[in-house]
Amino acid sequence: MFRDYLATEVGEDWTDGLISRREAIRRLVKLGLSAGAAGALLAACAEAARPASSVPAASSPGSVAPASAAPASARQAVGETIRFAGPRGEVQGFLAPATGARGGMLVIHENRGLTDHIRSVASRLAGDGYTSLALDLLSEEGGTAALGDTGNVSAVLAGASTERLVGDMKSGLDELERRAAGKKLGTIGFCFGGGMVWTLLDAGDPRLAAAIPFYGPAPAAPDFSGSKAAVFAVYAALDDRVNASRDRAVAGLKAAGLPHEARTYPGVDHAFFNDTGGRYNAEQATAAYRDVLAWLERYLAR
C-alpha cells in the first residue's frame, strides 16, 4: 500500500513543480519502478493534475507558497536525541519534554524521515504541555541522517513491513509511558506519518487516547475496533489523492464507535502544515494547530 502511495506522492510533487522530472524519475526508480513505468506514472499524474494545483509564481495571503519562497521553520526544536530498545534493535527518536506534562504525544514523520521540521513539531507540542517523542522509522538503517537522501528514505519506508513499522511505533509508546508516567498517550503524523497513525489505529493499541492523522491514507479495509482513541482527522480540500480514502476511514471510525471528527481545510493541498515545504499555508496551518490543541485538551489532557 505505501509503495504505491509514496510513488504517487513523487508524481504529485513533480506536477506541482516541487521537483524536476529527472529527480522524480530518480526517486521512482529507487522505489523499484522501471524507467518506463516511472515515465508512465508521471504521464498519468500530469493527465490527472488540476490546472489550479500547479504552484503559483508568487504567493499572496492565503495562497500556497512556491518552494523557492517557502519559509524555514522559525521554531527551533528544543529537546534531545534518545535511543531505546525496539523489537528489532535500537530505535532512535527526538524527545521534547514538557514541564508538568499533561500527556504524551508520539510524532510520526513524513516520507522524508525525521527532519528538523518534525523535531520542531515535537518541540511545539511540548511547549503546549505535551511531552513528545518524534520517532525515526529509519532507525534500523542507522537513522534518517545516515541515508542522506529523500529518495533513499522513501525507498526504505516503501520496503518496510507493516509489522516492523507498527513494532517501532509501539516501542515509541512504551518509551513515552516511561517519560510521561501516568499520563494519557496520543499520536500525530503527517502525510506518510498520517498513514502510519491510521495503521497504528488499525493495529488496535488500546493505550492511545487521541490520534491525529494529517492527510494520511487510510488502510484498504480498516478495522479500528481494537482502539480506544478519539480521532481528529485532518484533510486538505485540494488533496484528491488522500481524500479518496476519507470515506472508508470515517466508516471504520463509526463502525468502531470511536469519537471522531474529520475536518477538511479549505483552499489548501497536501502537506499544507509543513512550513518548510512548497504547499505551506500559514492561515490554515495555524487554524489546524489550534484545532489540534482543542482536541488534545478535550481527550488527552483530562
N, C-alpha and C positions, 0 to 999 in steps of 0.2 A: 504493500500500500504506500509506504513512504518513499520508495524509489520513484514511483510514478508522480507522487506529489512534488518531490524535490526536482524532478525533471521539468515538470510544467512550471515550477517556480522560476527556473532558469529561463524558460521561454518567455514568461511574463516580464522578467527583468529586462530581457532583450527588447521586447516590443515596447516597453516603457522608456527605452533609451538609457537604462541604467548601466548596461554593459554592452560591449561591442559584439557583433556577430561572431567574430573569431573567438572571443572569450566565452561566449555562450556554447559554441561547438566544443571548445576545450573542456568546459565543465561537464557537458553532456557525455562526452567520451569517457571522462573519469567516472561517471555514473554507470558506465557499462554499455552505452549505446554505440552503435557503429556510426561512422561519419555520415553515412547515408540516412540512417534513422534519425540522427540528430538534425540533419537538414530538413527532413520531412516534418519533424516535430515543430521546428521553428516556422516552417511554412504554414502549418496548421494554426499555430499561435498567432501569426500575422493575419491570417484569414479571419480568425475569431475576434481579434482585437477591436475594441470600440475606438472610433476616431477620437472620442473625448478622453481616452485613457492615456494618450501619449503625454509625456512630461512637458509642461509648458516651458517656454524660453525664459520667462521671468515670473517670479512669484508675486502674489499680492495677498492681502489679508484673507485668510481662509482657504487659500489655494495650496496645492501640493508643491513643495519646493523642488527645483531641479537638483540633481545630485551634486553639481558643482557649487550650489549655493546652500546646501543643507547645513544647518548649524551643528557644530560639535556639541556634545553634551556639556552643559555648563556645570553639572553636578559632579563634583569629584567624589569617587567612591571611597567611603571610609569603612575599613574592615581589614580582614586578613585572609590569606590563603591557608586553607586547612586540608588535612589528609586524614582519611578514616577508612575503616575496613568495609569492604563491599563483598558481595557474593562471589566475585571472580578476581578479587585482589583489591589493591588500594584505590580509593575513589578520591578525587580532588574536588574542591569547591571553594567558593569565596563566602566567608561568614561576615555578616554585618550585624553585630549585636545591638539590641535596643535596651536602653536603661529602663528598668521597670517594665519589662516586656509584657504586652497584652496578648501575645500569641506568637506562633512561629509560622514562617512562610517559606516554602520551597519554591525557588525561582528556576524555571526551565528555559533554556536559551533557544534562540533561532537556529537556522541551518548554518550559521556562521560560527557556532560554538560559543564558548564562554568569553565574551568580549567585554571591553570597558563599559559599553552601554548596558549590558546585562548586570555587571557589577554595580553600576550606578542605580539601577532599579532596586537591587537588594538594599543598597545604602539608603535610598529614598524611603523605602518601606520601613527600615529600621528607625529612621528619623521620625516616622509617624507612629512608632510604638510597637513594631513587629520584628522580632529577631528573624533575620532572613538568611537563608543559605542558597546561593546560586550554584547549582550543580554543574559539573563539567562532564557531559556524557561521552567525552572522548578520553576519559581517564585511562582506559585500557591501552590506548595508543601513546600514553605519556602526557596527555592533556592537549587542549586546543593549540596552544603556542607551539607545541612540538611538531604539529602538522604543517603550520606555517602558510596555508593556502586555503581559500574558501572552497575551491574545487575538491581538495583533499578531504576537508572536513565533511562536505556534503556526501562524498563517496563513502566515507566510513559510516556516517549516520544511515545512509541508504542500505548498507550491507549489514548493519547491526540487527540482531534478532530482537523481537519484542520482549522475549524473556530476559535478555541482557539489559535492555533499556529500563524495563519495569523493575528489575532487580536493583539497579543502581538508584532509581528514584526511591524505592522503598528503603534502601540503606540511607539515603538522604533524610527521610522521615525519621529513621532510627536516630540519626545524629541530632536532628532538631529536637527530638524528645529529650535528649541529654542536655542540649544547650538552652532549651526553653522549658525546663521541667515543670510539669503540672499545667501547662498552657495548651489551649486548643491549637490544632495544626491546620494549615491551609496550603494551597499551591496556586501558582500563577505561571503561565507560559505564553510564549509569543510565536506565531507562525508555526514552524515545526514544533516548537515547545508547546504551543496551544494544542496541537495534535497529541503531544505526549500527555498533557493534562487529561484529555478525553480518554487516552489509553490507560492511564492510571485509574481513572474512574471505572473503566471497563474491567480492570483487574480486581476491583472490589476491595480496596484497602479501607477498612472501616474507621481508621484514625482521622481521616480528613473531615473537618467540619465545614470547610469552604473550599471552592475550586473556581478559578477564573481563567478560562481559556480565551486568549485573544486571537481571533481569526485563525483558528486551527481546524483542520479537517477531522471530522468525527469518524469512528470506525464504521466499517461497512454494515455491520449488524450489531449495534451497541446494546450491551446488557449492563445497566448500571445498578442492578438490584442488590449487589453486594456493598454498595456505597451508602454513606450517610451524609454526604456533603451537600451543602447548599451551593448551587452553581449559578454564577453570573457569567454568561457567555457574551463575548464582545464580537460584533461583526462590523464590517465596513460596507457602506452602501454600494460601492463600485466593485467590490471583490466577488465577482460572479463565481470564480473558481471554488472558493471556500464556501460561499453562501449556498452552493448546491448541496452541501451536506447538512445544512441547518435544520431542515425539517426532520431528518432522521435522528439528529441529536436531541431535538426538543421532544420528539416522540419517545425516545429512550428515557429521557428525564421524567416525562409524565408517567410512563409505564412503571418506573421505579418508585414513583411517589416522592421524588426529591423536590424540595423548594428550589425554584429556579426562575431566572429571567434571562431572556435572550434579547439584547439591545443592539440595534443597528444604528451606527453613527452616520449622519448624512454627509454627502459630498466628499467622502474620503475613500481611499483604496487600501488594499492590503498593506500592512506594516506602517500605518499612519501614526502609531505611537512612538516609533523609533526616531529620536531626534538627531541621529547621525545618518539617516537614510534619505533617499530621494523622494519618498512619498510622505514625509513627515507633515503633519498638520497640527500646529500649535493649539488652535482653538479646540479641536475635537479631542486631542490628546489630553489637554487639561480637563475637559469635561469627563473623559473616560476615567482618568485617575481619581477625580472627585467621586465618581460613582463607585469605583473600586473601594475607596476608603469607607464609603457609606455601607457597602455590602459587608466589609470586614467588621465594621462597628456593630452591625446587626447580628452577624453569625459567628464571628471569631473572638471578639473582644469580651463578650459577655459569658 
